[in-house]
Amino acid sequence: MAGGAFEDGATLKRAHLYEHKTTGYFIIACLIAAMGGSLFGYDLGVSGGVTSMDDFLKKFFPKVYDRKQQHLHETDYCKYDNQILTLFTSSLYFGALVFTFAASFMTRNKGRRASILCGSLSFFIGAVINAFAVNIAMLIIGRLLLGVGIGFSNQAVPLYLSEMSPANSRGRYNQLFQLTTCLGILIANLVNYGTEKIHPWGWRLSLGSATIPAILMGVGAIFLPETPNSLVEQGKLEEGRRILEKVRGTTNVEAEFADLIDASNEAKAIKNPFRNLLKRRNRPQLIIGALGIPMFQQLTGMNSILFYAPVFFQSLGFGAGTSLYSSVITSGALVVGALTSMALVDKFGRRTFFIEASIEMFCYMVALAITLAVKFGQGVNLPKAVSVFLVIIICLFCFAYGRSWGPLGWLVPSELFPLETRSAGQSVVVCVNMIFTALIAQCFLVSLCHLRYGIFLLFAGLVAIMGSFIFFLLPETKQVPIEEVYLLFQNHWYWKKIVGDGTNGDEFDGKKGQAN
């Protein structure tokens, strides 16, 4: 079997003894932490809308504004091809990929909550600078500070949600991060739709409104409990057990607490968690979780649509208001997809959602490319029926992404790493994700200009590759306790050749927990 096997009773340590109830304390903690996704989502949604607003372009990019008014054959695909304009979007992600490593140190040594607080503060300052920007330099500085906030929050929040959640519902609660991301995108598009009509400063309101989710997350994080995993890792055993009892709703937590202590003892033996990621026994987590999934999540082409949906729709001949309205519809499809995934991912599993959606997304990208090849690029607006068809195709693509690569791109990496490399691994996840997010943001408009409809055929080919990657290399992780996910690779058809079966640890870089 491509996904490997995992027999619950045969190989688990104490998981069958775990007990839990769904408590209000646990739900509130997860909801507060998940607000971190709204920072990421709001920025994804707001930047594309702002860069399509005439008032913004007139002030900072007058040449792009002049080109936008033309309807010439050679400018259909190239209206927004400007590297400084795309740097406005991508600079945030360059900032995030650098500071995620500082976030790793803080997350491991000071806790997940500390990183969430730092992320909200930096994001707030960046939003204020952007709202009052008078030149491009202020825009870029503000975006870099927003990126610092994203680097911290994206590093800590998925870990927080995975560690707080019980094994049989970890997928559902971890995907609160993706749900708030999608809601942030939707709200940003609604804000853009309203502020586009406020001249000449509506764009300032769009950018400045990013302070609202930052304030909500920062204030909430002050009252947020630390995860039991992190408290045990910091040596605060009594507090760790007390929080575990509160989030599980029972005092019978001996089995799970013992596993946390074992994992913490193994983690303390690791002096350099980043170097430990390169060990042979961690090869599956490195390749799948730290490199493959976060890279492929961006290569779906989804973020190019999220960044530039209003710009893209205007390039296709939609008016400013209509293009923003179309963006609201597509972001709404993302929210529905996230809700679908939350409801069903713990029942049907991660692999099913990944593979099925990849097939759909491949078909939608091909359909989009064919439609543009036949109907677009002649210096005239698209017929209404074709425009409606394109919006429907993009919505279906967003719905497929919203229930698969969007949420699972954060969920699966956060549950793959053992505790000793978890914060380091999540830093690499965020770094790789942000590298490819920045590259897509920086290169999409110029690629659209030069490759034309071929850019969507390229994305289709990449989707086919990533679906195959999941089919052959990712084991199913649903309902597996987070501290025992590593056992999946010892039973996987391919990875067991790399990591061994756990019975001959010295041959495979030492038994789990040996000091490095």
N, C-alpha and C positions, 0 to 999 in steps of 0.2 A: 504493500500500500504506500502511495506516495507520501502520505502524511505521517507515517509511522504509527506506532501503537502505544497505548498507555493503559495498563490494567490498574484500576484504582486500588484494589485490595492488595495486590501483590507487591507493589514497589513503594507505596507511600510510607512515611514514617509514622506520623500521628494524626494525619488529616482526618481519618475516620472518627476521631474523638472530638473534633472541633464542634463547638456549639455557638449559636448566635440567634439573636432576635433583631428585627429591624426597629431601631429606636429613633425617637425624634432628635436626640443628641447627634446621632450619626448622620441623619439626613441633613440637618442644618449645617454641620461641619462640611459635608460634601458640597452643598449648595454654595456656601461662602467661598470655598476653595475654587470651585468651578468658575467663579467670576473671572478668574484669570484668562479663560478662553474669550471672554467678551473684549478684553484688550486687543488680543490678536485679531478677532473677528471684526471689531469696529474699524481697525486700521485697514484690514484687507478691503472692506467695503468702501470706506470713505475716500481713500487715495485715488481710486479710479474715477469716482464721481467728481472730485474736485478738479482733477486734471482735464476733465471734459468741459468745465464751466468757462464760459467766455470771459467773465470778469477776472478769474484767476490767470487765464492765459494772456489776457491783455497786459496785466501788471508784470508778470514774470517771464512769459514766453510769447512775445508779440509776433515773432516769425511763424510760430506754430499756429497762432490765431489767424494770421493772414492766409496760410496754406489751407486751413480748415474751411475757409469760405469758398475755396475753389472747387469746382466739379470737373476736373480734367482727368483724362484717361490715366495719366501717369501718377496721379495722386490718390486714386481710389484706395489703394492699400497703404499709402505712405503718408497720409495726412499728419500723423502724430509721430513720425520717425524723427526723434530728437533725443540724443543721449543724455543731455542735462535734464530734460523732462523725465526720462525714465530713471535717472539717478535720484530724483525726488522720491520715487517709490522704492527703489532698491537699496538706498542708503540705510534704511531702517534694518534691513536683513543682514547687511554687512556688520552693523553694530551688534546685532543679536548674536551672530556666530562667534564674535570675539569674546563677548562678555559671558557667554554661557559657561566658559571654563572657570571664571571667577564665581559664577553661580554654583558650580559643582563643589568648590571648596566650601562655600557657605552652607550649601544644602547638607553636606556630609558632616561638617563640624558644628554648625550652629542650628541645623534643623531646617525642615521644609518651610515652616512658617516664616523664618527670617528671610528666605529668598523671595517669598511671596510679598512680604512687606517692602523689600528693596525694589522689586519689580514695579509695584504700584506707585512708589514715590518717583522713580525715574520717569515712568510713563507720564505721570501728572506734569512734571516739569517740562518734558518734551512737548506735550500738548499745548501748554501755555505759550512756549516760545513760538510754535507754529502758528498759533492763533494771532499773535502780534507781529508776525514776520513782515519786514519791509524790504527784504532782498533775498536772493537765492541762498546766500550763506546762512542766514537765520533759518531758512527752511531746512537746509541740510543738517545743521546742528540740532534742531528740534527733532528731526527724523532719527538722527543717531541716538539721542536720548530715549526716544520711543523704542528704539531697537534694544537698548540696554534693558529696558523694562520687559520687553518680550523675551529676551534671553533668560532673565531670571524667572519669570512666571512660567514660561514653557518648559523650563528645566524642572521646576519644583511641583507644579500642579498635577501633571499626570502621575508622578510618583506618589504624591499625597493621596490621590483618589484610589490608586491601586493598592496602596498599603492599608488604607482605612477600610477597604471593602472586604466582605467575606468572599471566599473563593467562588461560591455558586452564583454570585450576582456581581462579580467584579467588572465584567464587561459592561453591564448596564450603568453602573455608577461611574466608572471611568469615562464613559462617553458623555457624561455631563459636560466635560471639557469641550467636546466637539459641539454639543448642543448650544452651549453659550457662545462658542465661536460663530456658529451659524446664525444665532439670534443677533450677535453683534454685527454681522454682515448685513442682515436684513434691516436692522435699526439704522445702520449707517446709510443704506440706500434710501430709506424713508426720509432721513434727515436731509440727504442730498437733494431728494426730490422737492422738499420744501424750501431749502435755502437757495436753490438755483434761481428761484423767483425773487430773491432779495438782492437788489443791486445797490452798490457794487461790492458789498462786504459779506455776502452770504457764505462764501467759501471759508471765511474766518470762523463763522459759527459752526460750520461742519467740522473743521479741524479742532476748534476749542472744545467742542462737546465730548471729545475723547477724555477730558478730565473727569467726566461723570463716572464711567466705569472704574477709573483709577481710584477715585475717592471711595466708591462703594467697596472695592476689593481691599483697599488699604485699611479702612475702618473695620471691616469685617475680620481681617486678618489679625487685628489686635486681640480679638476675643477667640481666635481660632485655636483649638487644641493641637498640640504636636502629635504626629503619628506615633503609635506604640513602638514601631520598628526603629524610628529615629531616636526616641527616648532611650530605648535599650542600647542602641548603638553608642549613645553618649554616656552610658553608665548609670542612667537614672532609672533603675529597675523598679522601684516602688511606684514612681509616677507612671512609668510605662504600663505596669500591670493595672493600675487604677484606671487609666485612660482606656486600655483594652477592655476592661470590664464594662465601662460606660458605653463604648461604641458597640460592643457585642450584646449588651443587655442581659448579661449573666455573670455570676461569679465563678462559674465552672469554665475557666479559661486555661487550666494548667497545661493542657496539651499544646495549644497554640503558643502560649507564652514560653514553654520549653523550646519549641522550634525557633522562636525569635531569639532566645538566648543563644542557642546553638549557632544560628546564622550570624549573630553579633560576634561571638567568639571567633568564628572563621573570618569575619570581616576585619577584626582587629589584628589578625595575623598578617594582613595585607598592608605593606608599607607604601606601595605605589599602585593604586587601583587602576590608573591608566595603563601602566605597563602590564598589569595582570590581565587586562582585556586581551592582550596579544597571546596569552597562554593557550595552549592547544585545547584544553578543556573548555575554554570560553570562545572557541572559534565559531560555533553556530550563532551565539548571541552577537558576536562582532559582525559577522557577515549578514545575518538576517536582520537583527534588531538595530544595530548601530549604523550600518551602511546601506543595506539593500532597501528596506522598507521606507526610511525617510527620504532616500534619493528618489525612489520610484513614485512616492506620493506626490512629488512636485512634477515629475515627468509625465504625469497623466495629462497635463495641459490645463488642469482645473484652475490653478492659481492665475494663469495668464488670463483666463476668463474673469476670475474674481477681481484681479487688479484693474483690468481694462474693459470690463463689460460696457460701461457707458461709452467709452472711447471706441470700442469695437462696434457697438451698435450704431454710433454716429458715423463711423467709417462706412457702414453698410447703407447709409442714407437716412437713418432715423433722425428725427429732430431731437433737440436737447432734452425736452421734457419726456418725449416718448422713449428715448434711450434709457433715461433714469428709471422710468416706469418699468421698462423691460427688465432692468437689473433687479428691481424689487421682486418681480415674478421669479427670476432665476434663483435669487437668494432664498425666497420662500420655499422653492423646491429643495434647497439644501436643508432647511429646517425640518421639512417633512421626512427627508431621508434620514436625518439624525435621529428623529423620534422613532422611525421604523427600526433602525439598527438597535437603539436602546431596548426596544420591546422584544426583539427576537434574537439578538446575537448570542445570548447565553443559552438559547434553545437550539439554534441551528449551527452555531459555531462560527469561528473567525474565517476558517478556510472557505466555507460555503459562500459567505458574503464576498470575500475577496475575489474568488474565481468567477462566480456568476456575474458580478458587476463588471469585471474586466471584459467579459464577452460582450455585454451590452455597450460599454463605453467604446470599445473598438468599432462596433457597428455605427454608433452615433457619430464618431469622428470621421469615418469614411463617408457617411451620408452628408455631413457638413461640407467636407472637401469637394465632393461631387457637385453639390448644389452651387457652391461658389464658383467652381470651374465653369459651369454651364451658364450661370445667370449673372455673375458679378464681374466688375472690372472694365466696363465699357463707358465709364464716365457718366452714367445715369443712375438714378435711384432704383432700387429693386422694386419689382411689382409687390403689391400688398400681400398677395397670397404667398409669395416666396418668403417675404419677411416674417409672416406669421409662422410658416413652416420652420424657419431657422430658429425662431424663439422657442418653439415647441421642442425641437431637437436639442437645443442647449439646456432647456429645463429638464428633459429626460436624462441628459448627461449629468446635470447637477444632482438629480435625485439618485442616480446610480452611485456617483461619487460620495454623496452625503450619507449613504448607508454602508459604505465599504472603505475605500482608501482614505477618506477624510477622517472618520473617527478611529478606524482600526490602525491607521498610520501612527496614532499616538498611543492607543491602547496596547497593541501587541508588543512594541518595544519596551513599554513600561513594566510589563509583566514577565519579560524573558530573563532579565539579569538577576543573578544572585545578589544578596545584600552587599557583599564585599566590593562589588563593582557597579552597584546600581546607580549611584549619583554620577560616577565617571561615565558610565555607559549612556545615561540620559543626556549628559553634556555632549557626547559625540553625536547622539541622535539629533539634538537641537542644532548642533553645528552643521552637520551634513544637510539637515532639512533647510537651514537658513542659507547655506551656500547655494543650493539648487534653487531655492526660492528667489534669492537675489539674482542669480544668473537668468532665470526665467523672466523676472521683472525687467532686467536690464536688456535682454535680448529679444523679447517677444515682438515688440513693435518693429524693430529693424528686420527681424525674421519674417514678419508678416509682409513687410514692404518688398523684400527680395525673393522670398519663397512663395509668396501669395498663398493660394489655397493649399499648396504643398506642405505648409507647416502643420496642417491638421492630419495629413497622411503620415507625417513623421510622428506625431503624437499617437496615432493609431498603431503604428508599428511598435512604439515603446510600450503601449498598453498590452499588446500581445506578448511581449517579452516578460513584462512584470507578472502577468497572470500565470505564465509558465513557471516563473521563479517561485511563486507561492505554491503552486501545485506540487512541485518536486521537493521543495526544501523546508516548508513550514509545517511542523506538527500542530495538531489541534490543541489549544491551550484552555478551552472553555472548562470552567469549574475545577481547574487544577489549582491547589494552593500555591500562592506566589513563591513561597520559599522552597517549593518542590518541583517547579517547572523544569529545572535543569535535568530531572530524571527523564523527561520526554526525549531528550537527545540521545540518551543511552539506549533507547529502544527504537529510534528512528532508522529506517532502512539505509540511509546514507551517513548521517552524523555519527552513528555508533562506530563507524570505521575510523572516525577522527578522535572522538572523545573516549572511546572504550565503553564498557558496560558497568564501570564503577567497581569491579572486583579486582582490577589490577592497576591501581591508581598510580604507582611509581612509573609505570611505562608511559603514562599519559600526563607527564609533568606533575606528578604527585597527587595524593588523594585530596579530595575536596577539603579545604580548610588548612592545608599545609602552608606554612609561611613562605612568602616570596620576597 
